[in-house]
Amino acid sequence: MAGSYGLEIFDVQLRRESIGTVLRIVIDRPDAGRVETPDDAVGIEECQRVSHDVSAVLDVEEEELGEASLGQHYTLEVSSPGLDRPLRHEADYRRFVGRLAKLVTTEPVERQSAFSGRLRGVEDGRVVLEEGRRTHRVPVALIKRGQLVVEF
């Protein structure tokens, strides 16, 4: 469904919460092989279209099965990864060169486990992050969590 709009599924979560079952779908643009800016982000109109399509499919399935596949009461949420999106793969660090990011490592690198600065790329399996006058080279394999930082 997302593919028909030039998008891809970034994440899917199905959770039981106090309000009932919640199906969360996060959509994104495929990596275009170039550095992206906030203007390239998925918009609300695209989220609405995908939500409408997913809802229609779930309704048809419910009619065919004669029961609600996600439970009697469910909430469908479709969104983008957000301006402070997680960085999960080496390609993400290339895709967002020039943007501010923060990283947390599984073990200390250069005597620290938390970094923040401007992404400068990936070299030899290491994320290059510029923090003021310092340049950090953090092995991708040691990154536990990475995400973009919103700039105002």
N, CA and C atoms as an extended XYZ file, in Angstrom:
456
Properties=species:S:1:pos:R:3:atomname:S:1:resname:S:1:resid:I:1 pbc="F F F"
N         0.807       -1.188        0.000 N   MET     1
C         0.000        0.000        0.000 CA  MET     1
C         0.855        1.259        0.000 C   MET     1
N         1.859        1.299        0.869 N   ALA     2
C         2.730        2.470        0.916 CA  ALA     2
C         3.504        2.604       -0.391 C   ALA     2
N         3.876        1.462       -0.972 N   GLY     3
C         4.648        1.469       -2.211 CA  GLY     3
C         3.940        2.160       -3.354 C   GLY     3
N         2.625        2.114       -3.383 N   SER     4
C         1.885        2.765       -4.467 CA  SER     4
C         1.994        4.285       -4.392 C   SER     4
N         2.461        4.813       -3.282 N   TYR     5
C         2.668        6.257       -3.121 CA  TYR     5
C         4.155        6.619       -3.107 C   TYR     5
N         5.003        5.663       -3.486 N   GLY     6
C         6.439        5.915       -3.477 CA  GLY     6
C         7.015        5.927       -2.072 C   GLY     6
N         6.370        5.227       -1.153 N   LEU     7
C         6.795        5.184        0.245 CA  LEU     7
C         7.104        3.752        0.646 C   LEU     7
N         7.664        3.584        1.832 N   GLU     8
C         7.917        2.248        2.361 CA  GLU     8
C         7.549        2.209        3.840 C   GLU     8
N         7.353        0.999        4.340 N   ILE     9
C         7.056        0.813        5.759 CA  ILE     9
C         8.369        0.879        6.539 C   ILE     9
N         8.434        1.775        7.505 N   PHE    10
C         9.617        1.953        8.342 CA  PHE    10
C         9.501        1.113        9.613 C   PHE    10
N         8.278        1.035       10.154 N   ASP    11
C         8.070        0.289       11.390 CA  ASP    11
C         6.592       -0.046       11.535 C   ASP    11
N         6.305       -1.162       12.193 N   VAL    12
C         4.930       -1.566       12.507 CA  VAL    12
C         4.915       -2.078       13.940 C   VAL    12
N         3.951       -1.621       14.711 N   GLN    13
C         3.778       -2.088       16.091 CA  GLN    13
C         2.309       -2.405       16.312 C   GLN    13
N         2.046       -3.497       16.986 N   LEU    14
C         0.692       -3.860       17.391 CA  LEU    14
C         0.733       -4.026       18.901 C   LEU    14
N        -0.020       -3.188       19.607 N   ARG    15
C         0.038       -3.193       21.069 CA  ARG    15
C        -1.353       -3.176       21.677 C   ARG    15
N        -1.465       -3.836       22.796 N   ARG    16
C        -2.688       -3.754       23.602 CA  ARG    16
C        -2.457       -2.631       24.614 C   ARG    16
N        -3.322       -1.642       24.589 N   GLU    17
C        -3.214       -0.515       25.507 CA  GLU    17
C        -4.549       -0.330       26.212 C   GLU    17
N        -4.604        0.603       27.136 N   SER    18
C        -5.832        0.799       27.914 CA  SER    18
C        -7.026        1.160       27.033 C   SER    18
N        -6.781        1.777       25.891 N   ILE    19
C        -7.876        2.148       24.983 CA  ILE    19
C        -8.259        1.016       24.041 C   ILE    19
N        -7.531       -0.084       24.099 N   GLY    20
C        -7.774       -1.220       23.209 CA  GLY    20
C        -6.526       -1.520       22.401 C   GLY    20
N        -6.704       -2.184       21.288 N   THR    21
C        -5.583       -2.543       20.426 CA  THR    21
C        -5.191       -1.338       19.575 C   THR    21
N        -3.887       -1.084       19.474 N   VAL    22
C        -3.384        0.020       18.658 CA  VAL    22
C        -2.426       -0.553       17.620 C   VAL    22
N        -2.722       -0.289       16.361 N   LEU    23
C        -1.843       -0.660       15.254 CA  LEU    23
C        -1.155        0.611       14.790 C   LEU    23
N         0.173        0.670       14.998 N   ARG    24
C         0.956        1.842       14.591 CA  ARG    24
C         1.804        1.471       13.386 C   ARG    24
N         1.671        2.249       12.337 N   ILE    25
C         2.451        2.044       11.121 CA  ILE    25
C         3.219        3.327       10.849 C   ILE    25
N         4.526        3.207       10.703 N   VAL    26
C         5.374        4.358       10.403 CA  VAL    26
C         5.853        4.205        8.968 C   VAL    26
N         5.596        5.231        8.154 N   ILE    27
C         5.972        5.197        6.741 CA  ILE    27
C         7.082        6.204        6.477 C   ILE    27
N         7.852        5.944        5.427 N   ASP    28
C         8.981        6.812        5.091 CA  ASP    28
C         9.222        6.758        3.597 C   ASP    28
N        10.012        7.674        3.127 N   ARG    29
C        10.455        7.623        1.735 CA  ARG    29
C        11.639        6.662        1.664 C   ARG    29
N        11.754        5.915        0.570 N   PRO    30
C        12.946        5.073        0.425 CA  PRO    30
C        14.191        5.952        0.319 C   PRO    30
N        15.313        5.413        0.718 N   ASP    31
C        16.584        6.129        0.591 CA  ASP    31
C        16.828        6.405       -0.880 C   ASP    31
N        16.914        7.680       -1.228 N   ALA    32
C        17.100        8.078       -2.625 CA  ALA    32
C        18.573        8.110       -3.023 C   ALA    32
N        19.452        7.737       -2.094 N   GLY    33
C        20.872        7.732       -2.407 CA  GLY    33
C        21.482        9.119       -2.415 C   GLY    33
N        20.802       10.050       -1.773 N   ARG    34
C        21.325       11.413       -1.680 CA  ARG    34
C        21.046       11.941       -0.282 C   ARG    34
N        21.705       13.017        0.070 N   VAL    35
C        21.491       13.635        1.369 CA  VAL    35
C        20.099       14.259        1.380 C   VAL    35
N        19.350       14.015        2.449 N   GLU    36
C        17.985       14.517        2.543 CA  GLU    36
C        17.886       15.694        3.497 C   GLU    36
N        16.886       16.526        3.255 N   THR    37
C        16.603       17.672        4.110 CA  THR    37
C        15.237       17.468        4.758 C   THR    37
N        14.888       18.273        5.765 N   PRO    38
C        13.556       18.147        6.370 CA  PRO    38
C        12.422       18.328        5.359 C   PRO    38
N        12.665       19.053        4.276 N   ASP    39
C        11.631       19.249        3.250 CA  ASP    39
C        11.275       17.954        2.532 C   ASP    39
N        12.142       16.942        2.615 N   ASP    40
C        11.887       15.651        1.961 CA  ASP    40
C        11.014       14.732        2.817 C   ASP    40
N        10.642       15.171        3.993 N   ALA    41
C         9.911       14.315        4.938 CA  ALA    41
C         8.520       13.950        4.421 C   ALA    41
N         8.016       12.831        4.898 N   VAL    42
C         6.653       12.385        4.587 CA  VAL    42
C         5.675       13.392        5.184 C   VAL    42
N         4.657       13.756        4.403 N   GLY    43
C         3.669       14.737        4.856 CA  GLY    43
C         2.401       14.097        5.395 C   GLY    43
N         1.582       14.914        6.008 N   ILE    44
C         0.339       14.424        6.606 CA  ILE    44
C        -0.610       13.856        5.556 C   ILE    44
N        -0.597       14.428        4.350 N   GLU    45
C        -1.485       13.921        3.293 CA  GLU    45
C        -1.134       12.482        2.937 C   GLU    45
N         0.158       12.182        2.900 N   GLU    46
C         0.588       10.816        2.594 CA  GLU    46
C         0.193        9.860        3.718 C   GLU    46
N         0.314       10.315        4.948 N   CYS    47
C        -0.106        9.484        6.086 CA  CYS    47
C        -1.605        9.205        6.000 C   CYS    47
N        -2.379       10.211        5.635 N   GLN    48
C        -3.828       10.037        5.511 CA  GLN    48
C        -4.171        9.028        4.419 C   GLN    48
N        -3.491        9.107        3.277 N   ARG    49
C        -3.767        8.173        2.178 CA  ARG    49
C        -3.471        6.731        2.586 C   ARG    49
N        -2.310        6.522        3.207 N   VAL    50
C        -1.944        5.166        3.625 CA  VAL    50
C        -2.909        4.678        4.702 C   VAL    50
N        -3.273        5.536        5.633 N   SER    51
C        -4.225        5.169        6.677 CA  SER    51
C        -5.557        4.744        6.065 C   SER    51
N        -6.023        5.501        5.098 N   HIS    52
C        -7.288        5.179        4.418 CA  HIS    52
C        -7.197        3.812        3.752 C   HIS    52
N        -6.098        3.547        3.058 N   ASP    53
C        -5.926        2.268        2.358 CA  ASP    53
C        -5.833        1.088        3.329 C   ASP    53
N        -5.057        1.250        4.398 N   VAL    54
C        -4.910        0.174        5.384 CA  VAL    54
C        -6.256       -0.096        6.051 C   VAL    54
N        -6.958        0.957        6.395 N   SER    55
C        -8.269        0.813        7.024 CA  SER    55
C        -9.236        0.059        6.119 C   SER    55
N        -9.211        0.373        4.823 N   ALA    56
C       -10.089       -0.311        3.866 CA  ALA    56
C        -9.768       -1.803        3.803 C   ALA    56
N        -8.487       -2.149        3.794 N   VAL    57
C        -8.083       -3.559        3.752 CA  VAL    57
C        -8.525       -4.275        5.032 C   VAL    57
N        -8.338       -3.640        6.177 N   LEU    58
C        -8.759       -4.251        7.441 CA  LEU    58
C       -10.275       -4.440        7.487 C   LEU    58
N       -11.017       -3.483        6.934 N   ASP    59
C       -12.481       -3.602        6.891 CA  ASP    59
C       -12.918       -4.775        6.027 C   ASP    59
N       -12.272       -4.943        4.863 N   VAL    60
C       -12.603       -6.057        3.970 CA  VAL    60
C       -12.286       -7.381        4.655 C   VAL    60
N       -11.130       -7.451        5.295 N   GLU    61
C       -10.744       -8.679        5.997 CA  GLU    61
C       -11.744       -9.009        7.100 C   GLU    61
N       -12.178       -7.990        7.805 N   GLU    62
C       -13.152       -8.185        8.880 CA  GLU    62
C       -14.465       -8.742        8.327 C   GLU    62
N       -14.902       -8.219        7.184 N   GLU    63
C       -16.136       -8.709        6.555 CA  GLU    63
C       -15.991      -10.162        6.120 C   GLU    63
N       -14.833      -10.497        5.540 N   GLU    64
C       -14.613      -11.862        5.055 CA  GLU    64
C       -14.527      -12.868        6.197 C   GLU    64
N       -13.881      -12.473        7.291 N   LEU    65
C       -13.726      -13.379        8.432 CA  LEU    65
C       -14.962      -13.402        9.328 C   LEU    65
N       -15.757      -12.354        9.226 N   GLY    66
C       -16.930      -12.258       10.082 CA  GLY    66
C       -16.600      -11.830       11.499 C   GLY    66
N       -15.368      -11.384       11.700 N   GLU    67
C       -14.958      -10.903       13.024 CA  GLU    67
C       -13.831       -9.904       12.858 C   GLU    67
N       -13.640       -9.094       13.860 N   ALA    68
C       -12.570       -8.098       13.821 CA  ALA    68
C       -11.230       -8.786       14.070 C   ALA    68
N       -10.325       -8.705       13.109 N   SER    69
C        -9.034       -9.390       13.235 CA  SER    69
C        -8.139       -8.766       14.304 C   SER    69
N        -8.341       -7.484       14.587 N   LEU    70
C        -7.524       -6.809       15.598 CA  LEU    70
C        -8.275       -6.609       16.912 C   LEU    70
N        -9.423       -7.194       17.023 N   GLY    71
C       -10.229       -7.007       18.225 CA  GLY    71
C       -11.396       -6.082       17.932 C   GLY    71
N       -12.323       -6.043       18.841 N   GLN    72
C       -13.545       -5.267       18.641 CA  GLN    72
C       -13.248       -3.781       18.454 C   GLN    72
N       -12.386       -3.257       19.290 N   HIS    73
C       -12.052       -1.830       19.223 CA  HIS    73
C       -10.553       -1.701       18.971 C   HIS    73
N       -10.197       -1.090       17.865 N   TYR    74
C        -8.778       -0.863       17.611 CA  TYR    74
C        -8.587        0.539       17.065 C   TYR    74
N        -7.388        1.039       17.233 N   THR    75
C        -7.017        2.352       16.729 CA  THR    75
C        -5.893        2.157       15.731 C   THR    75
N        -6.021        2.789       14.572 N   LEU    76
C        -4.981        2.753       13.550 CA  LEU    76
C        -4.278        4.098       13.551 C   LEU    76
N        -2.968        4.077       13.697 N   GLU    77
C        -2.160        5.297       13.647 CA  GLU    77
C        -1.125        5.139       12.543 C   GLU    77
N        -1.095        6.082       11.614 N   VAL    78
C        -0.087        6.086       10.554 CA  VAL    78
C         0.667        7.403       10.667 C   VAL    78
N         1.990        7.319       10.729 N   SER    79
C         2.799        8.527       10.889 CA  SER    79
C         4.125        8.378       10.157 C   SER    79
N         4.895        9.458       10.162 N   SER    80
C         6.258        9.437        9.622 CA  SER    80
C         7.213        9.183       10.788 C   SER    80
N         8.488        8.907       10.500 N   PRO    81
C         9.447        8.703       11.596 CA  PRO    81
C         9.690        9.969       12.421 C   PRO    81
N         9.328       11.132       11.895 N   GLY    82
C         9.484       12.386       12.626 CA  GLY    82
C        10.821       13.058       12.369 C   GLY    82
N        10.897       14.313       12.765 N   LEU    83
C        12.129       15.079       12.569 CA  LEU    83
C        13.269       14.548       13.432 C   LEU    83
N        12.929       13.899       14.540 N   ASP    84
C        13.948       13.325       15.428 CA  ASP    84
C        14.020       11.809       15.244 C   ASP    84
N        13.863       11.395       14.011 N   ARG    85
C        13.787        9.980       13.645 CA  ARG    85
C        14.985        9.168       14.125 C   ARG    85
N        14.753        7.898       14.387 N   PRO    86
C        15.876        7.022       14.726 CA  PRO    86
C        16.754        6.757       13.507 C   PRO    86
N        18.013        6.538       13.756 N   LEU    87
C        18.973        6.149       12.720 CA  LEU    87
C        19.329        4.703       13.015 C   LEU    87
N        18.969        3.797       12.115 N   ARG    88
C        19.101        2.370       12.399 CA  ARG    88
C        20.200        1.672       11.615 C   ARG    88
N        20.519        2.192       10.459 N   HIS    89
C        21.452        1.497        9.569 CA  HIS    89
C        22.555        2.449        9.122 C   HIS    89
N        23.645        1.874        8.694 N   GLU    90
C        24.768        2.678        8.214 CA  GLU    90
C        24.322        3.659        7.131 C   GLU    90
N        23.439        3.218        6.249 N   ALA    91
C        22.953        4.084        5.167 CA  ALA    91
C        22.238        5.321        5.714 C   ALA    91
N        21.588        5.199        6.875 N   ASP    92
C        20.899        6.353        7.468 CA  ASP    92
C        21.890        7.463        7.813 C   ASP    92
N        23.078        7.098        8.257 N   TYR    93
C        24.069        8.105        8.634 CA  TYR    93
C        24.612        8.831        7.401 C   TYR    93
N        24.598        8.171        6.259 N   ARG    94
C        24.980        8.825        5.000 CA  ARG    94
C        23.837        9.706        4.500 C   ARG    94
N        22.639        9.177        4.617 N   ARG    95
C        21.437        9.842        4.103 CA  ARG    95
C        21.212       11.210        4.754 C   ARG    95
N        21.615       11.344        6.013 N   PHE    96
C        21.340       12.574        6.747 CA  PHE    96
C        22.603       13.366        7.086 C   PHE    96
N        23.607       13.281        6.214 N   VAL    97
C        24.839       14.062        6.384 CA  VAL    97
C        24.474       15.545        6.483 C   VAL    97
N        25.125       16.227        7.413 N   GLY    98
C        24.875       17.648        7.609 CA  GLY    98
C        23.864       17.935        8.705 C   GLY    98
N        23.131       16.921        9.136 N   ARG    99
C        22.113       17.109       10.174 CA  ARG    99
C        22.715       16.820       11.549 C   ARG    99
N        22.120       17.402       12.576 N   LEU   100
C        22.540       17.126       13.948 CA  LEU   100
C        22.009       15.771       14.381 C   LEU   100
N        22.823       15.051       15.141 N   ALA   101
C        22.418       13.728       15.618 CA  ALA   101
C        23.011       13.483       16.995 C   ALA   101
N        22.398       12.535       17.692 N   LYS   102
C        22.988       12.067       18.949 CA  LYS   102
C        23.078       10.554       18.881 C   LYS   102
N        24.147       10.033       19.465 N   LEU   103
C        24.432        8.601       19.452 CA  LEU   103
C        24.722        8.128       20.868 C   LEU   103
N        24.336        6.895       21.141 N   VAL   104
C        24.686        6.230       22.395 CA  VAL   104
C        25.316        4.902       22.002 C   VAL   104
N        26.464        4.594       22.609 N   THR   105
C        27.178        3.368       22.252 CA  THR   105
C        27.030        2.298       23.336 C   THR   105
N        27.272        1.065       22.936 N   THR   106
C        27.182       -0.062       23.871 CA  THR   106
C        28.373       -0.107       24.817 C   THR   106
N        29.466        0.527       24.410 N   GLU   107
C        30.660        0.620       25.255 CA  GLU   107
C        31.381        1.918       24.916 C   GLU   107
N        32.209        2.415       25.821 N   PRO   108
C        32.863        3.699       25.580 CA  PRO   108
C        33.740        3.708       24.319 C   PRO   108
N        33.685        4.825       23.636 N   VAL   109
C        34.546        5.112       22.486 CA  VAL   109
C        35.162        6.470       22.808 C   VAL   109
N        36.465        6.571       22.745 N   GLU   110
C        37.140        7.818       23.126 CA  GLU   110
C        36.727        8.233       24.545 C   GLU   110
N        36.567        7.254       25.423 N   ARG   111
C        36.217        7.451       26.839 CA  ARG   111
C        34.825        8.049       27.062 C   ARG   111
N        33.937        7.910       26.089 N   GLN   112
C        32.559        8.357       26.308 CA  GLN   112
C        31.580        7.439       25.581 C   GLN   112
N        30.342        7.443       26.054 N   SER   113
C        29.314        6.569       25.476 CA  SER   113
C        28.170        7.343       24.843 C   SER   113
N        28.184        8.663       24.972 N   ALA   114
C        27.141        9.499       24.367 CA  ALA   114
C        27.811       10.600       23.556 C   ALA   114
N        27.295       10.806       22.358 N   PHE   115
C        27.862       11.790       21.438 CA  PHE   115
C        26.732       12.607       20.831 C   PHE   115
N        27.015       13.862       20.540 N   SER   116
C        26.072       14.653       19.754 CA  SER   116
C        26.887       15.608       18.900 C   SER   116
N        26.407       15.824       17.699 N   GLY   117
C        27.112       16.696       16.773 CA  GLY   117
C        26.532       16.573       15.381 C   GLY   117
N        27.244       17.133       14.420 N   ARG   118
C        26.782       17.150       13.036 CA  ARG   118
C        27.345       15.941       12.286 C   ARG   118
N        26.434       15.215       11.617 N   LEU   119
C        26.862       14.049       10.834 CA  LEU   119
C        27.695       14.499        9.642 C   LEU   119
N        28.857       13.862        9.475 N   ARG   120
C        29.733       14.188        8.349 CA  ARG   120
C        29.904       13.019        7.395 C   ARG   120
N        29.371       11.846        7.761 N   GLY   121
C        29.441       10.704        6.853 CA  GLY   121
C        29.821        9.434        7.575 C   GLY   121
N        30.171        8.437        6.771 N   VAL   122
C        30.619        7.150        7.292 CA  VAL   122
C        31.908        6.799        6.564 C   VAL   122
N        32.948        6.475        7.324 N   GLU   123
C        34.242        6.091        6.757 CA  GLU   123
C        34.712        4.817        7.445 C   GLU   123
N        35.000        3.804        6.664 N   ASP   124
C        35.530        2.542        7.196 CA  ASP   124
C        34.686        1.983        8.346 C   ASP   124
N        33.360        2.004        8.182 N   GLY   125
C        32.476        1.448        9.200 CA  GLY   125
C        32.327        2.292       10.448 C   GLY   125
N        32.741        3.555       10.365 N   ARG   126
C        32.642        4.464       11.510 CA  ARG   126
C        31.843        5.702       11.114 C   ARG   126
N        30.910        6.092       11.981 N   VAL   127
C        30.146        7.321       11.764 CA  VAL   127
C        31.039        8.489       12.160 C   VAL   127
N        31.160        9.452       11.259 N   VAL   128
C        31.965       10.641       11.529 CA  VAL   128
C        31.010       11.738       12.005 C   VAL   128
N        31.254       12.222       13.215 N   LEU   129
C        30.382       13.190       13.868 CA  LEU   129
C        31.232       14.368       14.317 C   LEU   129
N        30.864       15.557       13.910 N   GLU   130
C        31.620       16.758       14.258 CA  GLU   130
C        30.920       17.485       15.403 C   GLU   130
N        31.644       17.627       16.501 N   GLU   131
C        31.104       18.297       17.687 CA  GLU   131
C        32.016       19.482       18.000 C   GLU   131
N        31.604       20.663       17.575 N   GLY   132
C        32.459       21.837       17.727 CA  GLY   132
C        33.732       21.647       16.918 C   GLY   132
N        34.873       21.723       17.594 N   ARG   133
C        36.159       21.530       16.901 CA  ARG   133
C        36.626       20.082       16.928 C   ARG   133
N        35.881       19.226       17.618 N   ARG   134
C        36.257       17.808       17.724 CA  ARG   134
C        35.531       16.991       16.677 C   ARG   134
N        36.225       16.000       16.169 N   THR   135
C        35.619       15.047       15.247 CA  THR   135
C        35.687       13.668       15.884 C   THR   135
N        34.525       13.033       16.013 N   HIS   136
C        34.445       11.689       16.579 CA  HIS   136
C        34.248       10.691       15.449 C   HIS   136
N        34.864        9.532       15.591 N   ARG   137
C        34.658        8.421       14.660 CA  ARG   137
C        34.145        7.243       15.488 C   ARG   137
N        32.841        7.005       15.374 N   VAL   138
C        32.172        6.014       16.218 CA  VAL   138
C        31.853        4.777       15.386 C   VAL   138
N        32.373        3.611       15.767 N   PRO   139
C        32.077        2.394       15.004 CA  PRO   139
C        30.570        2.117       14.959 C   PRO   139
N        30.063        1.895       13.762 N   VAL   140
C        28.633        1.610       13.583 CA  VAL   140
C        28.223        0.413       14.439 C   VAL   140
N        29.087       -0.587       14.522 N   ALA   141
C        28.775       -1.809       15.275 CA  ALA   141
C        28.570       -1.550       16.768 C   ALA   141
N        29.085       -0.434       17.284 N   LEU   142
C        28.948       -0.130       18.713 CA  LEU   142
C        27.793        0.819       19.020 C   LEU   142
N        27.091        1.278       18.001 N   ILE   143
C        25.991        2.220       18.235 CA  ILE   143
C        24.752        1.464       18.698 C   ILE   143
N        24.331        1.777       19.917 N   LYS   144
C        23.121        1.167       20.473 CA  LYS   144
C        21.887        1.937       20.011 C   LYS   144
N        22.022        3.270       19.971 N   ARG   145
C        20.897        4.108       19.583 CA  ARG   145
C        21.427        5.371       18.911 C   ARG   145
N        20.831        5.711       17.787 N   GLY   146
C        21.164        6.947       17.097 CA  GLY   146
C        19.882        7.621       16.656 C   GLY   146
N        19.871        8.937       16.706 N   GLN   147
C        18.695        9.642       16.213 CA  GLN   147
C        19.064       11.063       15.824 C   GLN   147
N        18.250       11.609       14.911 N   LEU   148
C        18.437       12.990       14.512 CA  LEU   148
C        17.970       13.903       15.631 C   LEU   148
N        18.520       15.106       15.659 N   VAL   149
C        18.135       16.126       16.628 CA  VAL   149
C        17.444       17.238       15.853 C   VAL   149
N        16.314       17.691       16.358 N   VAL   150
C        15.556       18.755       15.697 CA  VAL   150
C        16.302       20.072       15.853 C   VAL   150
N        16.457       20.771       14.736 N   GLU   151
C        17.096       22.088       14.752 CA  GLU   151
C        16.038       23.159       14.541 C   GLU   151
N        16.144       24.236       15.304 N   PHE   152
C        15.198       25.345       15.151 CA  PHE   152
C        15.890       26.545       14.577 C   PHE   152
